[in-house]
Amino acid sequence: KGNRVADASAVPLTDWGREQASLTGKALAKIPFDRAVSSSFPRSMETAGLILEGRGLEIEPLDHFVELRGDPAFRNAVTDLNDIAYSFRNAHEPGARYNGGDSFEDVNTRVVSALETVIAEPEWETLALVAHGGINRLVIGWALGTGLSTFAALDQNTACVNVIDFDEHPETRTIVRKTLRALNVTVYDLVKEGNHLLSLEQIASRLKVKEVA
């Protein structure tokens, strides 16, 4: 029913998704990325390739940054689309799971551990990390020091840009300062003029249209 698929990880970018990634790449053309890491999902790798096209950077696929996975049976059985539109609302609660699947806490631990490992590795200054809406929220929660408590309050549109600055101790390489400098910037629609719904509300809306049709 609707646009439900058996394996969301295998879904490629749409034509509009590819255009968004290309526009984002043009906006970032002067940023001197010297390392690129991506979720290992094909659409993330494709997005990274479009954003970084022509740079000659190797894009490192890391499974640690794949998106939160719900239980397919949950979405197939859902009767209230608010459960899709606001499925992050309880992310901060102990034991909470994303649509009956992944534990928010477990995925947060996985993402933060991988992120801090990447940051601790030497010989790079500016990292491009291409991930997903849920994973981005976890990275932003790490940067803000708020963890899962702000997860539901953040939105992440497709091909958006977040900018995080951090300072390291010169000897220990431990992080001494983190600053969120830009959040959910969509270069194809800077002020969200054509984007009044939150990202998960958009998904629920499309499902509803399909169901009614």
C-alpha positions as CSV (number, residue, x, y, z in Angstrom):
1,K,0.0,0.0,0.0
2,G,1.1,3.5,-0.6
3,N,4.8,3.9,-1.1
4,R,5.8,1.2,1.3
5,V,8.7,-0.9,0.2
6,A,10.2,-4.2,1.5
7,D,13.7,-2.8,2.0
8,A,14.0,1.0,2.4
9,S,17.8,0.7,2.4
10,A,17.7,-0.3,-1.3
11,V,15.7,2.7,-2.5
12,P,17.7,4.8,-4.9
13,L,17.5,8.6,-5.2
14,T,14.7,10.1,-7.3
15,D,15.4,12.6,-10.1
16,W,14.5,15.4,-7.6
17,G,16.8,13.8,-5.0
18,R,19.7,13.8,-7.4
19,E,19.0,17.5,-8.3
20,Q,18.9,18.4,-4.6
21,A,22.3,16.7,-4.1
22,S,23.8,18.4,-7.1
23,L,22.6,21.9,-6.0
24,T,24.0,21.2,-2.5
25,G,27.3,20.2,-4.0
26,K,27.4,23.5,-6.0
27,A,26.7,25.5,-2.8
28,L,29.5,23.7,-1.0
29,A,32.0,23.9,-3.9
30,K,34.4,26.2,-2.0
31,I,34.5,24.1,1.2
32,P,37.8,22.4,1.3
33,F,36.7,18.9,2.3
34,D,39.6,16.5,2.7
35,R,37.7,13.5,4.0
36,A,34.3,12.0,3.1
37,V,32.3,9.5,5.1
38,S,28.9,8.2,4.2
39,S,26.2,5.8,5.4
40,S,26.7,2.6,3.4
41,F,23.1,2.8,2.0
42,P,23.2,3.1,-1.8
43,R,21.2,6.4,-1.8
44,S,23.6,7.9,0.7
45,M,26.6,6.9,-1.3
46,E,24.9,8.3,-4.5
47,T,24.2,11.6,-2.6
48,A,27.8,11.8,-1.4
49,G,29.1,11.2,-4.9
50,L,26.9,14.0,-6.4
51,I,27.8,16.5,-3.6
52,L,31.5,15.8,-3.9
53,E,31.6,15.3,-7.7
54,G,34.9,16.3,-9.3
55,R,36.9,16.4,-6.0
56,G,38.6,13.1,-6.4
57,L,37.8,12.2,-2.7
58,E,37.3,8.6,-1.8
59,I,34.0,8.2,-0.1
60,E,34.2,5.8,2.9
61,P,31.0,3.8,3.5
62,L,30.4,3.1,7.1
63,D,27.6,0.8,8.4
64,H,27.6,2.7,11.7
65,F,25.8,5.6,10.0
66,V,22.9,3.7,8.4
67,E,19.5,4.9,9.2
68,L,17.3,3.8,12.1
69,R,15.2,0.8,11.0
70,G,11.6,0.2,12.1
71,D,9.8,-3.1,12.1
72,P,8.2,-3.5,8.7
73,A,5.2,-5.1,10.4
74,F,4.6,-1.9,12.4
75,R,4.2,0.2,9.3
76,N,2.1,-2.4,7.5
77,A,-0.3,-2.5,10.5
78,V,-0.5,1.2,11.3
79,T,-4.0,2.7,11.3
80,D,-3.1,6.2,12.6
81,L,-0.7,8.1,10.4
82,N,0.2,10.3,13.3
83,D,2.3,7.2,14.4
84,I,4.4,7.8,11.3
85,A,4.4,11.6,11.3
86,Y,5.5,11.8,14.9
87,S,7.3,8.5,15.4
88,F,10.3,10.3,17.0
89,R,8.2,11.9,19.8
90,N,9.2,9.3,22.4
91,A,12.8,8.9,21.3
92,H,14.1,10.3,24.7
93,E,12.2,7.8,26.8
94,P,14.0,4.8,28.3
95,G,13.6,1.7,26.1
96,A,12.0,3.6,23.2
97,R,12.2,2.0,19.8
98,Y,11.7,3.4,16.3
99,N,8.4,2.0,15.0
100,G,8.9,-1.2,16.9
101,G,12.4,-1.7,15.5
102,D,15.8,-0.2,16.5
103,S,16.3,1.1,20.0
104,F,17.0,4.9,19.9
105,E,19.5,4.5,22.7
106,D,21.4,1.7,21.0
107,V,21.6,3.5,17.7
108,N,22.7,6.7,19.5
109,T,25.5,4.8,21.2
110,R,26.6,3.3,17.8
111,V,26.6,6.6,16.0
112,V,28.4,8.7,18.7
113,S,31.1,6.0,19.1
114,A,31.7,5.9,15.3
115,L,31.7,9.7,15.1
116,E,34.2,10.2,17.9
117,T,36.4,7.5,16.3
118,V,36.4,9.3,13.0
119,I,37.1,12.6,14.6
120,A,40.0,11.2,16.6
121,E,41.7,9.9,13.4
122,P,44.4,12.3,12.2
123,E,45.3,14.0,8.9
124,W,42.0,15.7,8.0
125,E,40.6,19.1,8.8
126,T,37.1,19.3,7.1
127,L,34.9,16.2,7.0
128,A,31.8,15.7,4.8
129,L,29.5,13.2,6.6
130,V,26.5,12.1,4.5
131,A,23.9,10.3,6.5
132,H,20.1,10.3,7.1
133,G,17.6,12.3,9.0
134,G,17.6,10.2,12.1
135,I,21.4,9.8,12.2
136,N,21.9,13.6,11.6
137,R,19.6,14.2,14.6
138,L,21.9,12.0,16.8
139,V,25.0,13.8,15.6
140,I,23.4,17.2,16.3
141,G,22.3,16.0,19.8
142,W,26.0,15.0,20.4
143,A,27.1,18.5,19.3
144,L,24.6,20.2,21.5
145,G,25.3,17.9,24.4
146,T,21.6,17.1,24.6
147,G,21.6,13.6,23.4
148,L,18.1,12.1,22.7
149,S,16.3,14.8,24.6
150,T,16.2,17.1,21.5
151,F,15.8,14.4,18.9
152,A,12.1,15.0,18.3
153,A,12.5,18.8,18.3
154,L,14.9,18.7,15.3
155,D,13.9,18.4,11.6
156,Q,16.1,17.3,8.8
157,N,15.0,17.8,5.2
158,T,16.5,15.8,2.3
159,A,19.9,17.0,1.1
160,C,20.1,19.5,4.0
161,V,23.4,20.9,5.3
162,N,24.4,21.1,9.0
163,V,27.7,22.6,10.0
164,I,29.4,21.6,13.2
165,D,32.7,23.1,14.4
166,F,34.8,21.4,17.1
167,D,38.1,22.1,18.8
168,E,40.5,19.5,20.0
169,H,43.2,19.6,22.6
170,P,46.5,19.7,20.6
171,E,48.1,16.9,22.6
172,T,45.4,14.5,23.6
173,R,43.0,15.2,20.6
174,T,40.1,15.1,23.0
175,I,37.2,17.4,22.0
176,V,37.2,20.5,24.2
177,R,34.5,22.5,22.3
178,K,31.6,21.8,19.9
179,T,29.5,24.5,18.1
180,L,26.5,24.0,15.9
181,R,26.9,26.7,13.2
182,A,24.2,25.8,10.7
183,L,21.1,23.6,10.9
184,N,18.9,22.0,8.3
185,V,20.0,24.4,5.5
186,T,18.3,23.4,2.2
187,V,20.0,25.3,-0.6
188,Y,17.1,24.5,-2.9
189,D,14.6,26.2,-0.6
190,L,16.4,28.3,2.0
191,V,13.4,29.6,3.9
192,K,11.2,26.5,3.5
193,E,8.8,28.4,1.3
194,G,7.6,25.2,-0.3
195,N,8.2,23.0,2.7
196,H,5.6,23.6,5.4
197,L,5.4,20.0,6.6
198,L,8.1,18.4,8.8
199,S,10.0,15.6,7.1
200,L,8.1,12.8,8.7
201,E,4.8,14.6,8.2
202,Q,5.6,14.7,4.5
203,I,6.1,10.9,4.5
204,A,2.8,10.4,6.3
205,S,1.1,12.7,3.9
206,R,2.3,10.8,0.9
207,L,1.1,7.5,2.5
208,K,-2.3,9.0,3.2
209,V,-2.7,10.2,-0.4
210,K,-1.7,6.8,-1.7
211,E,-4.2,5.1,0.7
212,V,-7.1,7.3,-0.3
213,A,-6.3,6.9,-4.0
